[in-house]
Amino acid sequence: MTKRTPIIAGNWKMHNTLAESAALIEALKTAGNKNNAEVIVAPSFTSLAKVAELAKGSHIQVACQDVHWEDKGAFTSAVSPVQAKDAGATHAILGHSERRSVFGDTDEILNKKVAAALRHGLTIIFCVGETLQEREANETIAVINGQLENGLKGYSAEDLKGMVIAYEPVWAIGTGKTATPEQAQEVHAAIRQFLADKYGKEYADATRILYGGSVKDSNVDEIMAQPDVDGALVGGQALLADKFARIINFN
Ligand code: PEP
């Protein structure tokens, strides 16, 4: 069985001024990392270059929260993968449920964004997850398999080497409701099975699958104890240095 290095990632969403971002990254740099996790933060675009600069030489890597699918052009307000990389991003979160539901990122659009991130060597953190309605209709696995199938269409295991999957049930994001460790494990195991069927067992065994959805300092340990949970993608508590530090240093 492949040993997978855990990943603890924080999505800062549309929060933090430059000064607040700088203070947060400085605090995290000294917060310890007892599990030798890969620690990633995703600031908003205005803070990306500053945070990347301050994180240089530390154990913390920097992600962007999205990219446009084109490298440049007349796309007012959008940020290209070239610009994100230039600002210091090594990773790109794609398909976050807020991008899907608020900004209309469809599987087809995400497939183009996957291409853009791969073109520029950004490690993809690809988010999937079901709504409450879909869960109650017993459609969870079908929905997630569809998001993976269509969002990643056309790419091989070699192309997608190193990609990270984040399972984020929509009903658990920012709501305070967390999937039980058993619910998370069940879906993570199904995602790993999808990856094995599609890209082979070796690929599936090596791929980190993160759980996201109201991860807190108080529940991270039991979530991380699940065999197919390889890390966490954290929203609210990623903005609080002491809480996020505890999540990084999960037991
Ligand atoms: C997220 O937005 O990816 C997230 C998981 O948010 P929260 O932790 O606040 O639920």
py3Dmol code that shows the C-alpha trace and the ligand (Angstrom):
import py3Dmol

protein = """\
ATOM      1  CA  MET A   1       0.000   0.000   0.000  1.00  0.00           C
ATOM      2  CA  THR A   2       1.415   3.389  -1.004  1.00  0.00           C
ATOM      3  CA  LYS A   3       2.118   5.788   1.842  1.00  0.00           C
ATOM      4  CA  ARG A   4       0.477   9.068   0.986  1.00  0.00           C
ATOM      5  CA  THR A   5       1.810  12.336   2.406  1.00  0.00           C
ATOM      6  CA  PRO A   6      -1.120  14.217   3.965  1.00  0.00           C
ATOM      7  CA  ILE A   7      -2.159  17.585   2.583  1.00  0.00           C
ATOM      8  CA  ILE A   8      -3.739  20.311   4.681  1.00  0.00           C
ATOM      9  CA  ALA A   9      -4.996  23.117   2.467  1.00  0.00           C
ATOM     10  CA  GLY A  10      -6.689  26.360   3.444  1.00  0.00           C
ATOM     11  CA  ASN A  11      -9.015  28.205   1.103  1.00  0.00           C
ATOM     12  CA  TRP A  12      -9.128  31.846   2.124  1.00  0.00           C
ATOM     13  CA  LYS A  13     -11.893  32.624  -0.379  1.00  0.00           C
ATOM     14  CA  MET A  14     -12.728  36.361  -0.682  1.00  0.00           C
ATOM     15  CA  HIS A  15     -11.203  37.240   2.679  1.00  0.00           C
ATOM     16  CA  ASN A  16      -8.166  39.138   3.951  1.00  0.00           C
ATOM     17  CA  THR A  17      -6.523  42.380   2.986  1.00  0.00           C
ATOM     18  CA  LEU A  18      -2.836  42.356   2.111  1.00  0.00           C
ATOM     19  CA  ALA A  19      -1.920  43.093   5.717  1.00  0.00           C
ATOM     20  CA  GLU A  20      -4.215  40.373   7.055  1.00  0.00           C
ATOM     21  CA  SER A  21      -2.873  37.874   4.533  1.00  0.00           C
ATOM     22  CA  ALA A  22       0.706  38.710   5.490  1.00  0.00           C
ATOM     23  CA  ALA A  23      -0.036  38.317   9.195  1.00  0.00           C
ATOM     24  CA  LEU A  24      -1.729  34.955   8.618  1.00  0.00           C
ATOM     25  CA  ILE A  25       1.060  33.456   6.526  1.00  0.00           C
ATOM     26  CA  GLU A  26       3.676  34.685   9.003  1.00  0.00           C
ATOM     27  CA  ALA A  27       1.782  33.025  11.852  1.00  0.00           C
ATOM     28  CA  LEU A  28       1.435  29.761   9.922  1.00  0.00           C
ATOM     29  CA  LYS A  29       5.143  29.651   9.111  1.00  0.00           C
ATOM     30  CA  THR A  30       5.884  29.179  12.791  1.00  0.00           C
ATOM     31  CA  ALA A  31       2.901  26.942  13.586  1.00  0.00           C
ATOM     32  CA  GLY A  32       4.762  23.626  13.327  1.00  0.00           C
ATOM     33  CA  ASN A  33       4.026  20.685  11.059  1.00  0.00           C
ATOM     34  CA  LYS A  34       4.401  17.560  13.137  1.00  0.00           C
ATOM     35  CA  ASN A  35       2.930  15.237  10.488  1.00  0.00           C
ATOM     36  CA  ASN A  36       5.190  16.618   7.748  1.00  0.00           C
ATOM     37  CA  ALA A  37       2.051  17.409   5.811  1.00  0.00           C
ATOM     38  CA  GLU A  38       2.067  19.375   2.595  1.00  0.00           C
ATOM     39  CA  VAL A  39       0.586  22.665   3.750  1.00  0.00           C
ATOM     40  CA  ILE A  40      -1.082  24.812   1.107  1.00  0.00           C
ATOM     41  CA  VAL A  41      -2.886  28.129   1.381  1.00  0.00           C
ATOM     42  CA  ALA A  42      -5.085  29.666  -1.294  1.00  0.00           C
ATOM     43  CA  PRO A  43      -5.294  33.442  -0.850  1.00  0.00           C
ATOM     44  CA  SER A  44      -7.438  35.641  -3.047  1.00  0.00           C
ATOM     45  CA  PHE A  45      -5.692  36.902  -6.177  1.00  0.00           C
ATOM     46  CA  THR A  46      -4.882  40.303  -4.689  1.00  0.00           C
ATOM     47  CA  SER A  47      -2.809  38.649  -1.945  1.00  0.00           C
ATOM     48  CA  LEU A  48      -1.335  35.794  -3.955  1.00  0.00           C
ATOM     49  CA  ALA A  49       2.011  37.345  -4.897  1.00  0.00           C
ATOM     50  CA  LYS A  50       2.558  38.759  -1.427  1.00  0.00           C
ATOM     51  CA  VAL A  51       1.754  35.470   0.309  1.00  0.00           C
ATOM     52  CA  ALA A  52       3.926  33.507  -2.139  1.00  0.00           C
ATOM     53  CA  GLU A  53       6.806  35.883  -1.484  1.00  0.00           C
ATOM     54  CA  LEU A  54       6.433  35.536   2.282  1.00  0.00           C
ATOM     55  CA  ALA A  55       6.061  31.741   2.062  1.00  0.00           C
ATOM     56  CA  LYS A  56       9.238  31.341   0.011  1.00  0.00           C
ATOM     57  CA  GLY A  57      11.699  29.019   1.736  1.00  0.00           C
ATOM     58  CA  SER A  58       9.073  27.752   4.185  1.00  0.00           C
ATOM     59  CA  HIS A  59       7.128  24.476   4.102  1.00  0.00           C
ATOM     60  CA  ILE A  60       3.987  26.269   2.884  1.00  0.00           C
ATOM     61  CA  GLN A  61       2.911  26.245  -0.736  1.00  0.00           C
ATOM     62  CA  VAL A  62       0.476  28.585  -2.403  1.00  0.00           C
ATOM     63  CA  ALA A  63      -2.567  27.835  -4.554  1.00  0.00           C
ATOM     64  CA  CYS A  64      -4.885  30.007  -6.586  1.00  0.00           C
ATOM     65  CA  GLN A  65      -8.612  29.499  -6.095  1.00  0.00           C
ATOM     66  CA  ASP A  66      -9.411  29.281  -9.812  1.00  0.00           C
ATOM     67  CA  VAL A  67      -7.942  30.015 -13.235  1.00  0.00           C
ATOM     68  CA  HIS A  68      -9.382  31.064 -16.557  1.00  0.00           C
ATOM     69  CA  TRP A  69      -8.984  28.529 -19.369  1.00  0.00           C
ATOM     70  CA  GLU A  70      -7.168  30.935 -21.686  1.00  0.00           C
ATOM     71  CA  ASP A  71      -3.612  32.164 -21.184  1.00  0.00           C
ATOM     72  CA  LYS A  72      -4.526  35.778 -21.956  1.00  0.00           C
ATOM     73  CA  GLY A  73      -7.154  37.865 -23.676  1.00  0.00           C
ATOM     74  CA  ALA A  74     -10.217  40.040 -23.331  1.00  0.00           C
ATOM     75  CA  PHE A  75     -11.720  38.391 -20.252  1.00  0.00           C
ATOM     76  CA  THR A  76     -12.377  41.267 -17.864  1.00  0.00           C
ATOM     77  CA  SER A  77     -11.696  40.382 -14.209  1.00  0.00           C
ATOM     78  CA  ALA A  78     -10.440  36.869 -14.941  1.00  0.00           C
ATOM     79  CA  VAL A  79      -6.974  35.582 -14.038  1.00  0.00           C
ATOM     80  CA  SER A  80      -5.055  33.272 -16.331  1.00  0.00           C
ATOM     81  CA  PRO A  81      -2.918  30.301 -15.317  1.00  0.00           C
ATOM     82  CA  VAL A  82       0.112  32.188 -16.609  1.00  0.00           C
ATOM     83  CA  GLN A  83      -0.632  35.089 -14.250  1.00  0.00           C
ATOM     84  CA  ALA A  84      -1.364  32.801 -11.302  1.00  0.00           C
ATOM     85  CA  LYS A  85       1.901  30.945 -11.844  1.00  0.00           C
ATOM     86  CA  ASP A  86       3.779  34.210 -12.286  1.00  0.00           C
ATOM     87  CA  ALA A  87       2.369  35.425  -8.951  1.00  0.00           C
ATOM     88  CA  GLY A  88       3.735  32.331  -7.229  1.00  0.00           C
ATOM     89  CA  ALA A  89       0.971  29.724  -7.289  1.00  0.00           C
ATOM     90  CA  THR A  90       2.080  26.106  -7.530  1.00  0.00           C
ATOM     91  CA  HIS A  91      -1.435  24.660  -7.191  1.00  0.00           C
ATOM     92  CA  ALA A  92      -4.856  25.568  -8.574  1.00  0.00           C
ATOM     93  CA  ILE A  93      -8.154  24.750  -6.889  1.00  0.00           C
ATOM     94  CA  LEU A  94     -10.641  23.930  -9.645  1.00  0.00           C
ATOM     95  CA  GLY A  95     -14.338  23.172  -9.393  1.00  0.00           C
ATOM     96  CA  HIS A  96     -14.944  24.489  -5.893  1.00  0.00           C
ATOM     97  CA  SER A  97     -18.686  24.279  -5.265  1.00  0.00           C
ATOM     98  CA  GLU A  98     -18.916  28.078  -5.021  1.00  0.00           C
ATOM     99  CA  ARG A  99     -17.388  28.315  -8.491  1.00  0.00           C
ATOM    100  CA  ARG A 100     -19.805  25.688  -9.736  1.00  0.00           C
ATOM    101  CA  SER A 101     -22.964  27.090  -8.126  1.00  0.00           C
ATOM    102  CA  VAL A 102     -22.330  30.862  -7.975  1.00  0.00           C
ATOM    103  CA  PHE A 103     -20.230  31.412 -11.086  1.00  0.00           C
ATOM    104  CA  GLY A 104     -21.611  28.656 -13.303  1.00  0.00           C
ATOM    105  CA  ASP A 105     -18.485  26.553 -13.758  1.00  0.00           C
ATOM    106  CA  THR A 106     -19.835  23.497 -15.557  1.00  0.00           C
ATOM    107  CA  ASP A 107     -18.004  20.222 -16.067  1.00  0.00           C
ATOM    108  CA  GLU A 108     -17.213  21.384 -19.624  1.00  0.00           C
ATOM    109  CA  ILE A 109     -15.734  24.691 -18.428  1.00  0.00           C
ATOM    110  CA  LEU A 110     -13.779  22.854 -15.740  1.00  0.00           C
ATOM    111  CA  ASN A 111     -12.418  20.482 -18.344  1.00  0.00           C
ATOM    112  CA  LYS A 112     -10.958  23.518 -20.158  1.00  0.00           C
ATOM    113  CA  LYS A 113      -9.565  24.872 -16.876  1.00  0.00           C
ATOM    114  CA  VAL A 114      -7.957  21.482 -16.199  1.00  0.00           C
ATOM    115  CA  ALA A 115      -6.263  21.795 -19.596  1.00  0.00           C
ATOM    116  CA  ALA A 116      -5.076  25.311 -18.725  1.00  0.00           C
ATOM    117  CA  ALA A 117      -3.631  24.262 -15.364  1.00  0.00           C
ATOM    118  CA  LEU A 118      -1.894  21.241 -16.872  1.00  0.00           C
ATOM    119  CA  ARG A 119      -0.430  23.388 -19.665  1.00  0.00           C
ATOM    120  CA  HIS A 120       1.306  25.540 -17.080  1.00  0.00           C
ATOM    121  CA  GLY A 121       2.303  22.894 -14.556  1.00  0.00           C
ATOM    122  CA  LEU A 122      -0.080  23.957 -11.811  1.00  0.00           C
ATOM    123  CA  THR A 123      -0.954  21.016  -9.552  1.00  0.00           C
ATOM    124  CA  ILE A 124      -4.715  20.656  -9.663  1.00  0.00           C
ATOM    125  CA  ILE A 125      -6.866  20.322  -6.555  1.00  0.00           C
ATOM    126  CA  PHE A 126     -10.055  19.143  -8.216  1.00  0.00           C
ATOM    127  CA  CYS A 127     -13.195  19.565  -6.099  1.00  0.00           C
ATOM    128  CA  VAL A 128     -16.248  17.362  -6.327  1.00  0.00           C
ATOM    129  CA  GLY A 129     -19.305  17.009  -4.156  1.00  0.00           C
ATOM    130  CA  GLU A 130     -23.020  16.432  -4.027  1.00  0.00           C
ATOM    131  CA  THR A 131     -25.844  18.675  -2.846  1.00  0.00           C
ATOM    132  CA  LEU A 132     -28.119  17.629   0.005  1.00  0.00           C
ATOM    133  CA  GLN A 133     -30.889  16.896  -2.474  1.00  0.00           C
ATOM    134  CA  GLU A 134     -28.588  14.610  -4.462  1.00  0.00           C
ATOM    135  CA  ARG A 135     -27.467  12.812  -1.295  1.00  0.00           C
ATOM    136  CA  GLU A 136     -31.049  12.286  -0.196  1.00  0.00           C
ATOM    137  CA  ALA A 137     -31.886  10.886  -3.614  1.00  0.00           C
ATOM    138  CA  ASN A 138     -29.003   8.384  -3.259  1.00  0.00           C
ATOM    139  CA  GLU A 139     -27.176  10.010  -6.149  1.00  0.00           C
ATOM    140  CA  THR A 140     -23.961  10.918  -4.347  1.00  0.00           C
ATOM    141  CA  ILE A 141     -21.606   8.490  -6.054  1.00  0.00           C
ATOM    142  CA  ALA A 142     -23.179   8.934  -9.484  1.00  0.00           C
ATOM    143  CA  VAL A 143     -22.890  12.726  -9.221  1.00  0.00           C
ATOM    144  CA  ILE A 144     -19.264  12.570  -8.142  1.00  0.00           C
ATOM    145  CA  ASN A 145     -18.322  10.011 -10.779  1.00  0.00           C
ATOM    146  CA  GLY A 146     -19.935  12.281 -13.385  1.00  0.00           C
ATOM    147  CA  GLN A 147     -17.986  15.310 -12.154  1.00  0.00           C
ATOM    148  CA  LEU A 148     -14.748  13.323 -12.356  1.00  0.00           C
ATOM    149  CA  GLU A 149     -15.551  11.716 -15.704  1.00  0.00           C
ATOM    150  CA  ASN A 150     -16.548  14.946 -17.433  1.00  0.00           C
ATOM    151  CA  GLY A 151     -14.207  17.383 -15.705  1.00  0.00           C
ATOM    152  CA  LEU A 152     -11.138  15.250 -16.377  1.00  0.00           C
ATOM    153  CA  LYS A 153     -12.193  14.015 -19.818  1.00  0.00           C
ATOM    154  CA  GLY A 154      -9.414  13.452 -22.323  1.00  0.00           C
ATOM    155  CA  TYR A 155      -6.533  13.148 -19.862  1.00  0.00           C
ATOM    156  CA  SER A 156      -4.463  10.102 -18.977  1.00  0.00           C
ATOM    157  CA  ALA A 157      -2.989   9.004 -15.671  1.00  0.00           C
ATOM    158  CA  GLU A 158       0.324  10.387 -16.894  1.00  0.00           C
ATOM    159  CA  ASP A 159      -1.238  13.798 -17.668  1.00  0.00           C
ATOM    160  CA  LEU A 160      -2.960  13.904 -14.267  1.00  0.00           C
ATOM    161  CA  LYS A 161       0.003  12.682 -12.235  1.00  0.00           C
ATOM    162  CA  GLY A 162       0.051  14.432  -8.857  1.00  0.00           C
ATOM    163  CA  MET A 163      -3.473  15.781  -9.133  1.00  0.00           C
ATOM    164  CA  VAL A 164      -5.298  16.027  -5.817  1.00  0.00           C
ATOM    165  CA  ILE A 165      -9.028  15.384  -5.416  1.00  0.00           C
ATOM    166  CA  ALA A 166     -11.081  17.216  -2.791  1.00  0.00           C
ATOM    167  CA  TYR A 167     -14.401  15.689  -1.772  1.00  0.00           C
ATOM    168  CA  GLU A 168     -16.550  18.529  -0.492  1.00  0.00           C
ATOM    169  CA  PRO A 169     -20.207  17.748   0.099  1.00  0.00           C
ATOM    170  CA  VAL A 170     -21.976  20.999  -0.770  1.00  0.00           C
ATOM    171  CA  TRP A 171     -24.267  20.691   2.259  1.00  0.00           C
ATOM    172  CA  ALA A 172     -21.232  20.680   4.560  1.00  0.00           C
ATOM    173  CA  ILE A 173     -19.413  23.733   3.191  1.00  0.00           C
ATOM    174  CA  GLY A 174     -19.610  26.726   5.474  1.00  0.00           C
ATOM    175  CA  THR A 175     -22.653  25.287   7.223  1.00  0.00           C
ATOM    176  CA  GLY A 176     -21.059  23.900  10.357  1.00  0.00           C
ATOM    177  CA  LYS A 177     -22.402  20.460   9.320  1.00  0.00           C
ATOM    178  CA  THR A 178     -19.623  17.974   8.772  1.00  0.00           C
ATOM    179  CA  ALA A 179     -19.922  14.629   7.052  1.00  0.00           C
ATOM    180  CA  THR A 180     -19.423  11.878   9.607  1.00  0.00           C
ATOM    181  CA  PRO A 181     -16.051  10.166   9.295  1.00  0.00           C
ATOM    182  CA  GLU A 182     -17.935   7.121   7.947  1.00  0.00           C
ATOM    183  CA  GLN A 183     -19.746   9.188   5.301  1.00  0.00           C
ATOM    184  CA  ALA A 184     -16.442  10.755   4.233  1.00  0.00           C
ATOM    185  CA  GLN A 185     -14.696   7.368   4.120  1.00  0.00           C
ATOM    186  CA  GLU A 186     -17.471   5.833   2.031  1.00  0.00           C
ATOM    187  CA  VAL A 187     -17.228   8.524  -0.638  1.00  0.00           C
ATOM    188  CA  HIS A 188     -13.421   8.653  -0.561  1.00  0.00           C
ATOM    189  CA  ALA A 189     -13.289   4.892  -1.114  1.00  0.00           C
ATOM    190  CA  ALA A 190     -15.687   5.265  -4.045  1.00  0.00           C
ATOM    191  CA  ILE A 191     -13.537   8.036  -5.543  1.00  0.00           C
ATOM    192  CA  ARG A 192     -10.448   5.853  -5.190  1.00  0.00           C
ATOM    193  CA  GLN A 193     -12.314   3.027  -6.904  1.00  0.00           C
ATOM    194  CA  PHE A 194     -13.264   5.380  -9.747  1.00  0.00           C
ATOM    195  CA  LEU A 195      -9.605   6.378 -10.114  1.00  0.00           C
ATOM    196  CA  ALA A 196      -8.512   2.727 -10.076  1.00  0.00           C
ATOM    197  CA  ASP A 197     -11.042   1.761 -12.747  1.00  0.00           C
ATOM    198  CA  LYS A 198     -10.135   4.712 -14.924  1.00  0.00           C
ATOM    199  CA  TYR A 199      -6.385   5.197 -14.423  1.00  0.00           C
ATOM    200  CA  GLY A 200      -5.198   2.000 -12.731  1.00  0.00           C
ATOM    201  CA  LYS A 201      -4.604   0.880  -9.171  1.00  0.00           C
ATOM    202  CA  GLU A 202      -1.151   2.409  -8.913  1.00  0.00           C
ATOM    203  CA  TYR A 203      -2.518   5.841  -9.794  1.00  0.00           C
ATOM    204  CA  ALA A 204      -5.432   5.461  -7.393  1.00  0.00           C
ATOM    205  CA  ASP A 205      -3.193   4.319  -4.539  1.00  0.00           C
ATOM    206  CA  ALA A 206      -0.894   7.316  -4.994  1.00  0.00           C
ATOM    207  CA  THR A 207      -3.591   9.998  -5.299  1.00  0.00           C
ATOM    208  CA  ARG A 208      -4.375  12.162  -2.291  1.00  0.00           C
ATOM    209  CA  ILE A 209      -8.102  12.643  -1.648  1.00  0.00           C
ATOM    210  CA  LEU A 210      -8.925  15.501   0.722  1.00  0.00           C
ATOM    211  CA  TYR A 211     -12.117  15.986   2.676  1.00  0.00           C
ATOM    212  CA  GLY A 212     -13.614  19.470   2.889  1.00  0.00           C
ATOM    213  CA  GLY A 213     -16.742  20.727   4.602  1.00  0.00           C
ATOM    214  CA  SER A 214     -16.675  22.363   8.029  1.00  0.00           C
ATOM    215  CA  VAL A 215     -13.383  20.768   9.045  1.00  0.00           C
ATOM    216  CA  LYS A 216     -12.477  22.151  12.459  1.00  0.00           C
ATOM    217  CA  ASP A 217      -9.814  21.742  15.087  1.00  0.00           C
ATOM    218  CA  SER A 218     -12.387  19.670  16.993  1.00  0.00           C
ATOM    219  CA  ASN A 219     -13.178  17.135  14.254  1.00  0.00           C
ATOM    220  CA  VAL A 220     -10.026  16.928  12.146  1.00  0.00           C
ATOM    221  CA  ASP A 221      -8.517  14.026  14.093  1.00  0.00           C
ATOM    222  CA  GLU A 222     -11.425  11.638  13.514  1.00  0.00           C
ATOM    223  CA  ILE A 223     -11.704  12.608   9.864  1.00  0.00           C
ATOM    224  CA  MET A 224      -7.972  12.147   9.267  1.00  0.00           C
ATOM    225  CA  ALA A 225      -8.152   8.707  10.928  1.00  0.00           C
ATOM    226  CA  GLN A 226     -10.131   7.320   7.979  1.00  0.00           C
ATOM    227  CA  PRO A 227      -7.996   5.165   5.678  1.00  0.00           C
ATOM    228  CA  ASP A 228      -8.952   6.914   2.436  1.00  0.00           C
ATOM    229  CA  VAL A 229      -8.872  10.462   3.802  1.00  0.00           C
ATOM    230  CA  ASP A 230      -5.473  11.930   2.944  1.00  0.00           C
ATOM    231  CA  GLY A 231      -5.995  15.481   4.057  1.00  0.00           C
ATOM    232  CA  ALA A 232      -8.370  18.375   4.431  1.00  0.00           C
ATOM    233  CA  LEU A 233      -9.453  21.399   2.446  1.00  0.00           C
ATOM    234  CA  VAL A 234     -10.491  23.972   5.011  1.00  0.00           C
ATOM    235  CA  GLY A 235     -12.481  27.187   4.573  1.00  0.00           C
ATOM    236  CA  GLY A 236     -13.619  29.081   7.678  1.00  0.00           C
ATOM    237  CA  GLN A 237     -11.028  27.797  10.116  1.00  0.00           C
ATOM    238  CA  ALA A 238      -8.206  28.377   7.615  1.00  0.00           C
ATOM    239  CA  LEU A 239      -8.600  32.090   8.365  1.00  0.00           C
ATOM    240  CA  LEU A 240      -7.796  31.625  12.046  1.00  0.00           C
ATOM    241  CA  ALA A 241      -4.096  30.981  12.610  1.00  0.00           C
ATOM    242  CA  ASP A 242      -4.486  29.040  15.856  1.00  0.00           C
ATOM    243  CA  LYS A 243      -7.323  26.851  14.555  1.00  0.00           C
ATOM    244  CA  PHE A 244      -5.590  26.126  11.251  1.00  0.00           C
ATOM    245  CA  ALA A 245      -2.354  25.389  13.094  1.00  0.00           C
ATOM    246  CA  ARG A 246      -4.176  22.749  15.141  1.00  0.00           C
ATOM    247  CA  ILE A 247      -5.659  21.275  11.943  1.00  0.00           C
ATOM    248  CA  ILE A 248      -2.196  21.112  10.336  1.00  0.00           C
ATOM    249  CA  ASN A 249      -0.935  19.356  13.450  1.00  0.00           C
ATOM    250  CA  PHE A 250      -3.767  16.817  13.571  1.00  0.00           C
ATOM    251  CA  ASN A 251      -3.419  13.726  15.711  1.00  0.00           C
TER     252      ASN A 251
END
"""
ligand_1 = """\
10
PEP
C -14.390 25.157 1.479
O -14.846 26.208 1.094
O -13.647 24.511 0.726
C -14.758 24.696 2.799
C -14.588 23.438 3.061
O -15.284 25.624 3.688
P -15.614 25.390 5.242
O -14.443 24.689 5.842
O -15.841 26.733 5.781
O -16.829 24.513 5.267
"""
view = py3Dmol.view(width=600, height=400)
view.addModel(protein, "pdb")
view.setStyle({"model": 0}, {"cartoon": {"style": "trace"}})
view.addModel(ligand_1, "xyz")
view.setStyle({"model": 1}, {"stick": {}})
view.zoomTo()
view.show()
